[in-house]
Amino acid sequence: MDLPAEAPLKDKLNAERDKLRKMTFKGKLEYIWDYYKIPIICIIAGLILIVSLINTLYINPPPGNALMIAWSAGIATDEQLDKLKETLDERIVDEGANKVVTISLFIASELNPSFSMANAQRMLAMLAAGEIDLFITDLPLLKEYSNQEIIQPLDIVLDALKARNPAVYDRIEEKIVYASYRTEDGSTAERKMGINIGDSPLLAELGFYEQELIISISISFGNIEGVIRSFVAFFE
C-alpha cells in the first residue's frame, strides 16, 4: 500500500524496505531498475567520465607536438611522409618525451574548390592558434605566403643555428630563398624567407623526388628549438 505524499520520510523508507523484503531477487532488480534507472545511468556515466579524465590527464596523456609542419606543395606519397615523420621524431624529439612531430597536408585542388577553401580555413585557424611551426611550399606559394605575412623572415633562426652548428649553417646558406616582405615602416624588401630542401640529404635518403620544396617558418611559431633541430635534421 502506497503512503500519501505527506507521510513522514521514515514511514516511506520502512514501507520501501517491507516491499523489497517480500520480493524475489529478480523482482528486486526489476523494481530498482524501473524506479531508479535514470539516477543509475547518470552515476555510471559520471564514473565513466571521471575514469576517462583520469586516464587522459594522468595515466596515459596524449602526446604533445614537438613540431608542427604544414605541407602545402610538392609530390610525396603517404609512405614517404610517414617515413619523414618517423625520422624527424627520432632526430628532434628528446628520448622519453611524450611528444611527436606532426605533418598536416594543406594541398589546394583546382578540381575541388570547396575542399581547397576548407583546407585554407583550417590552416588559418591553426595559424591563429599558434599551432603551425613550419611550412613546406613551392616558390610561388612561398611568395604568396610572404606577401600575406603568413610566414616571417628566417633571421632569428639562422642566427641561432649559425652559433650552434656552423657546418650545417654553411650548407643551408646557399639554399636560402629570398622573397618580398613588408618591413615595419610599411615598405617592402627582399628578405630571407625560406630554405630549399628539395635536394636535402634527408629527403634524398627517404627517396623523395628531387623537386622544389621550400621550408619556411610561420608568423606565429614559438618553437625555435624544434625548428633549429629540424633544419639540422634536413641538412646534417
C-alpha positions as CSV (number, residue, x, y, z in Angstrom):
1,M,0.0,0.0,0.0
2,D,1.4,3.3,-1.1
3,L,1.7,6.0,1.6
4,P,0.3,9.5,1.0
5,A,2.8,12.1,-0.2
6,E,2.7,14.0,3.1
7,A,3.7,10.8,5.1
8,P,7.0,11.1,7.1
9,L,10.2,10.1,5.4
10,K,10.8,7.4,8.0
11,D,7.5,5.8,7.2
12,K,8.2,5.9,3.5
13,L,11.6,4.2,4.0
14,N,10.1,1.5,6.2
15,A,7.4,0.9,3.6
16,E,10.1,0.5,0.8
17,R,12.1,-2.0,2.9
18,D,8.9,-4.0,3.6
19,K,8.1,-4.0,-0.1
20,L,11.6,-5.1,-1.1
21,R,11.7,-7.8,1.6
22,K,8.7,-9.6,0.1
23,M,10.1,-9.6,-3.5
24,T,12.4,-12.2,-5.2
25,F,15.9,-11.3,-6.1
26,K,14.9,-10.8,-9.8
27,G,11.9,-8.8,-8.7
28,K,14.0,-6.5,-6.6
29,L,16.4,-5.8,-9.6
30,E,13.4,-5.1,-11.8
31,Y,11.8,-2.8,-9.2
32,I,15.0,-0.9,-8.6
33,W,15.7,-0.5,-12.3
34,D,12.2,0.7,-13.0
35,Y,12.2,3.3,-10.4
36,Y,15.9,4.4,-10.3
37,K,17.2,3.8,-13.8
38,I,17.8,7.5,-14.6
39,P,19.9,8.1,-11.4
40,I,21.8,4.8,-12.0
41,I,22.5,5.7,-15.6
42,C,23.7,9.2,-14.5
43,I,26.0,7.7,-11.9
44,I,27.5,5.2,-14.3
45,A,28.0,7.9,-17.0
46,G,29.7,10.1,-14.4
47,L,32.0,7.3,-13.3
48,I,33.0,6.6,-16.9
49,L,33.7,10.3,-17.4
50,I,35.9,10.5,-14.3
51,V,37.8,7.4,-15.2
52,S,38.4,8.7,-18.7
53,L,39.6,12.0,-17.5
54,I,42.0,10.4,-15.0
55,N,43.3,8.2,-17.8
56,T,43.7,11.1,-20.2
57,L,45.3,13.6,-17.8
58,Y,47.4,11.4,-15.6
59,I,47.8,7.8,-16.7
60,N,48.0,7.9,-20.5
61,P,48.1,11.5,-21.7
62,P,48.1,12.0,-25.5
63,P,51.5,13.1,-26.9
64,G,52.1,16.8,-27.5
65,N,53.5,18.4,-30.6
66,A,57.3,18.6,-30.8
67,L,56.9,20.3,-34.2
68,M,54.0,21.0,-36.5
69,I,54.7,21.1,-40.3
70,A,52.1,22.3,-42.8
71,W,52.9,20.6,-46.1
72,S,51.4,22.7,-48.9
73,A,53.2,21.6,-52.1
74,G,55.3,19.0,-53.8
75,I,54.9,15.4,-54.7
76,A,55.1,12.9,-51.9
77,T,53.4,9.6,-51.1
78,D,51.8,8.8,-47.8
79,E,54.6,6.3,-47.2
80,Q,57.3,8.9,-47.7
81,L,55.6,11.4,-45.4
82,D,55.2,8.7,-42.8
83,K,58.9,7.9,-43.1
84,L,59.8,11.6,-42.9
85,K,57.7,12.0,-39.7
86,E,59.3,8.9,-38.1
87,T,62.8,10.2,-39.0
88,L,62.1,13.7,-37.6
89,D,60.7,12.1,-34.4
90,E,64.0,10.2,-34.0
91,R,66.2,13.3,-34.7
92,I,64.1,16.0,-33.0
93,V,62.3,14.6,-30.0
94,D,64.2,14.0,-26.8
95,E,64.2,10.4,-25.6
96,G,61.4,9.8,-23.2
97,A,59.5,12.9,-24.1
98,N,55.8,12.4,-24.8
99,K,55.9,14.4,-28.0
100,V,55.7,13.7,-31.7
101,V,56.3,15.6,-35.0
102,T,53.0,16.2,-36.9
103,I,52.8,16.7,-40.7
104,S,49.5,18.0,-41.9
105,L,48.6,18.3,-45.6
106,F,47.1,21.5,-47.0
107,I,47.1,20.8,-50.7
108,A,44.9,23.0,-52.9
109,S,42.9,21.4,-55.7
110,E,41.7,23.3,-58.7
111,L,39.2,20.5,-59.4
112,N,37.6,20.8,-55.9
113,P,37.4,24.5,-54.8
114,S,35.2,23.7,-51.7
115,F,37.9,21.3,-50.5
116,S,40.6,23.9,-51.1
117,M,38.6,26.5,-49.2
118,A,38.0,24.2,-46.2
119,N,41.8,23.4,-46.2
120,A,42.6,27.1,-46.2
121,Q,40.2,27.9,-43.4
122,R,41.6,25.0,-41.3
123,M,45.2,26.3,-41.9
124,L,44.3,29.8,-40.9
125,A,42.6,28.6,-37.8
126,M,45.7,26.6,-36.8
127,L,47.9,29.5,-37.6
128,A,45.8,31.9,-35.4
129,A,46.1,29.4,-32.6
130,G,49.9,29.3,-33.0
131,E,49.9,25.6,-33.8
132,I,51.9,25.7,-37.0
133,D,55.7,26.0,-36.8
134,L,56.9,25.3,-40.4
135,F,55.5,25.4,-43.9
136,I,56.8,23.4,-46.8
137,T,55.8,25.0,-50.1
138,D,56.9,25.7,-53.7
139,L,58.3,29.1,-54.7
140,P,55.1,30.7,-55.9
141,L,53.3,29.7,-52.7
142,L,56.2,30.9,-50.6
143,K,56.0,34.4,-52.3
144,E,52.2,34.4,-51.7
145,Y,52.6,33.5,-48.0
146,S,55.3,36.1,-47.6
147,N,53.1,38.8,-49.2
148,Q,50.2,37.8,-46.9
149,E,52.6,37.7,-43.9
150,I,51.7,34.1,-43.1
151,I,55.4,33.4,-42.8
152,Q,58.3,35.5,-41.4
153,P,62.0,36.1,-42.2
154,L,64.4,33.4,-41.0
155,D,66.9,35.7,-39.4
156,I,66.3,34.8,-35.8
157,V,66.5,31.0,-36.5
158,L,69.5,31.3,-38.8
159,D,71.5,33.4,-36.3
160,A,70.8,30.8,-33.6
161,L,71.7,27.9,-36.0
162,K,75.0,29.6,-37.0
163,A,76.1,30.0,-33.4
164,R,75.1,26.4,-32.6
165,N,76.1,24.4,-35.7
166,P,78.2,26.4,-38.2
167,A,78.7,23.4,-40.5
168,V,75.0,23.0,-41.1
169,Y,74.5,26.7,-41.4
170,D,77.2,26.8,-44.2
171,R,75.3,24.1,-46.1
172,I,72.0,25.9,-45.7
173,E,73.3,29.3,-46.6
174,E,73.5,28.5,-50.3
175,K,69.9,27.2,-50.2
176,I,68.3,30.3,-48.8
177,V,65.4,31.7,-50.8
178,Y,64.5,35.4,-50.8
179,A,61.1,36.9,-51.2
180,S,59.5,40.4,-50.7
181,Y,58.4,41.1,-47.2
182,R,56.8,44.2,-45.7
183,T,59.1,45.9,-43.2
184,E,58.0,47.8,-40.1
185,D,57.9,51.1,-41.9
186,G,55.5,49.7,-44.5
187,S,57.9,49.4,-47.3
188,T,58.9,46.0,-48.9
189,A,62.3,44.4,-49.1
190,E,63.8,41.1,-50.2
191,R,64.3,39.0,-47.1
192,K,65.5,35.5,-46.2
193,M,62.1,33.8,-46.2
194,G,62.8,30.1,-46.9
195,I,65.3,27.3,-47.5
196,N,65.2,25.0,-50.5
197,I,65.1,21.4,-49.1
198,G,64.2,19.7,-52.3
199,D,67.6,18.1,-52.7
200,S,68.5,17.9,-49.0
201,P,70.3,14.8,-47.7
202,L,67.3,13.7,-45.6
203,L,64.8,13.8,-48.4
204,A,67.2,12.1,-50.8
205,E,67.7,9.4,-48.1
206,L,64.0,8.8,-47.8
207,G,63.5,8.6,-51.6
208,F,61.7,11.8,-52.3
209,Y,61.7,13.0,-55.9
210,E,64.1,15.9,-56.4
211,Q,61.9,18.9,-56.6
212,E,61.4,22.5,-55.5
213,L,60.4,22.3,-51.8
214,I,61.0,25.3,-49.6
215,I,60.7,25.3,-45.9
216,S,59.8,28.5,-44.0
217,I,58.7,29.5,-40.5
218,S,55.1,30.6,-39.7
219,I,54.4,34.1,-38.5
220,S,53.1,32.7,-35.1
221,F,55.7,30.0,-34.4
222,G,57.2,29.8,-30.9
223,N,59.1,26.6,-31.1
224,I,62.6,27.8,-32.1
225,E,64.3,24.7,-30.6
226,G,62.2,22.3,-32.7
227,V,62.7,24.5,-35.8
228,I,66.5,24.5,-35.4
229,R,66.6,20.8,-34.9
230,S,64.5,20.2,-38.0
231,F,66.9,22.3,-40.1
232,V,69.8,20.3,-38.7
233,A,67.9,17.1,-39.5
234,F,67.4,18.0,-43.1
235,F,71.0,19.0,-43.8
236,E,73.3,17.3,-41.3
